Amino acid sequence: MSSEKDIYEIAALGTLFKRFYKPLRTYAFRFVNDTNLAEDIVQDTFFELWQRRDSIEFEGAVKSYLFKSVYNRSINVMHKKYQNKEYSLDESNESDILEQYMSANILNSEQSLLLKELEAEINLFIDTLSPQCKKIFLLSRSYGLKNREIAEQLEISIKAVEKQISKALSGLKEHLTEEGLISLLILLSGIS
């Protein structure tokens, strides 16, 4: 017989899977350029999340964890794939490959730094929200719950949930604008 905790965890994983499966598959496909392989990577990510659900401590949003996990798996798959092949590199190919690698690595490093700065500022703002507003915002944005699910869980109206999320988003936009980071958020949203 399943406990109430097990039922909640299964439902939460199902919600995450429905919400993020397609975007994660698309994201993995960018790296591996193979639909079946991308699907395997995403399924393995969710399987690992389920296996480690009691020991994983999220430092941020579940979404960030999932995308980072898919990224790492994709890179590992590509590394293994190319490790097993032999290449004959002439000097022109070698310099092209090195240049592509350096460009991608620099871009990823810059994005990573910008994302950390943006995430830190968002977390600072979230900490200023009222406890109820903060809880609703995190359930919506970090855990991916729908407004109806949040309303049921907190035993409040859907309108109250919508109002609190709207208030938080409006305040966040204002805060990021004051900090000069709103354009960065828009830019990074377009990249991902």
Salt bridges, closest charged atoms under 4 A:
GLU9 OE2 - LYS5 NZ 3.47
GLU9 OE1 - ARG53 NE 2.83
GLU39 OE2 - ARG25 NH1 3.81
GLU48 OE2 - ARG52 NH1 2.96
GLU48 OE1 - ARG73 NH2 2.45
ASP54 OD1 - LYS5 NZ 3.40
GLU121 OE2 - HIS175 NE2 2.86
ASP127 OD1 - LYS134 NZ 3.04
GLU152 OE2 - ARG148 NH1 3.43
GLU162 OE1 - LYS159 NZ 3.94
